[in-house]
Amino acid sequence: MNASVDISTMTAAVGTELPPLEVPAISRATLALFAGASGDHNPIHIDTDVARSAGVDDVFAHGMLSMAYLGRLLTGWVPQEHVRSLRVRFLAVTPVHARPVCRAQVTAVEHVANERHLTLAVTVTLPDGTTTLTGDAGVALTAGDPSDTEHRGTEHH
């Protein structure tokens, strides 16, 4: 987490975009390390011969690796305990050597008690424009301004 972020005074309105997270190219080492860390040793992600026998040119990243990068995008913005949900749909594979970019944009703000609950649209895209993953996330921010509590309700975009 970015230690300089003070979520009690953070402003986030519909349309706010988080700075994108650009991850390094997915290497074979990254895939092997993620397989070990996640326990997902499906050979299609680490064995070129298995990938080719399945009809693809080469190994490709685990879908959950992209989801983990989205989690990193969120926790770079707010502390982990403020992430309430992360739901995704996998749309395309991330080939080895690809450079995914994670993005999030606030689509709704709800004021509940002393918190602002934000809904964010999340995506992972590749430089060629392919969207590999899409979904939504929910985060809760403590209201920094007492006047925020006067505006209870929901704002959607």
N, C-alpha and C positions, 0 to 999 in steps of 0.2 A: 504494500500500500504506500501511496505517496504521503509521507509524514506531514507535509505542509498543508494538506487538505483539511479544512475545518468544516465538517458537514453541518455544524449548527448555523453557519452563516452562508452556506452554499445556496446559490440561486439556480434553479432549474425550472424552466418553463417548457411548455409544449414547443417542440422545434429545436430545443437545445441538443447539440450533437457533441458526443464525447470525442476527444482527439482519437483518431484511428490508431489501432495497434497493428503495426506492420511487423510480422514475425520473419525471422531469417528463413531462407530456403529450407524446405523439408529435406533433410538428408537421410540416408539409410541408417546412420547412427541415431538420429532423432527417433526414427521408427523403432529401432531395436530397444532403445532406452525406454520409450513409451510402452512398448510391449511388456518389458520387465516391470515397470512401475504400475501398470494398470492390470497386469495379469492376462491381458488379451494377446495371446501368442498365435492368433490366426495367421497361418503362413502366407496368406495372400498379401499381407502387409510387410513381410520380411524376406520372402523367398521368391526370387525372380522366376524360377522355373515353375513354381506353383501358380504365380500370377499369369504367366504366359499360357499355362495349361487351362486356365479359366477364361482365356480369350482377351486378356488385356496385355498391353505392351510391357508393363513393368509393375512393380509394387506401388501401392498408394497408401496414403495416410489413413489411420483409424479415424472414423467419424468423431469419436470422442476426443481425439486430440484437438480438433477444431473447436469443439465445445469447451475444452479446457482453456484454450486461448481466449475464448469469449469470457470465461470466468475471470481470467487474468485482466482482461480489459475492464471489467466491472470493478474488481478489487483494487485496481490501480486508481479508481475514482472514489470509491467508498470502502470503508472497512468491510471485511467478509461478513461480519454479523448483521450487516444491513441489507445483504442480498436476500430477498425473500423467495424468488423463484427464477428459474431459467428453463425455458421450454424451447425446443428446437425441432426442426424438420430437416433431414438430410436430403439434399437435392442432387448433388453430383460428387464424384470422387475428387480428392486432392492428390494429384500425381506427385511422386517423388520429385524433388527439385523445385516444386512450385513455391511461391512466396505469398501465403494468404494474408489478407488484410481484414481485420475485425472492426466493425463499426456498430455504433449504437446511437439512437436518437430518441429523445423523450416524445412519447405520443399521447400521454395522459398524466394528469396530476390530480390526486385526491388528497384532501385534507381530512385526516382522521385523528381525533384527540390531539396529541401534541406532535404528530408526525405528518410529513408529506410523503405520500406513497406515490412513487413514479412508476409508470409503465414505459418500457423502452422497446423499440423495434431493434432487433439485432440481426446482423448479417456477417457472413464470411464470404469474401470474393477473392478471385484470382486476378492477376494483372490482365488477362485476356478478356475480363468481364464476366466470366463464369461465376455464378453464385452457387456456392457449395452447401451453404447452410443458411437457414433463415428461422426466425422465431421471435420470442419476446422474453423480457426479463422484468422482474419487479424488484425495486429497492425502496427502502424506507429511510427518510431523512428526518432528523429532529428539526422541528420548526425553530428557526433562529429569531424570528421577529414575532412578538406577541400579537401583532396585527394579523398575522397569517391565520390565526384561529377564528378571526371574524369572517373569513371567506371560505367557510366549509362548503364542501360539495365537490363536484367533479368537473374538470376541464378536459376536453378531448380535442384531438386534432384529426 
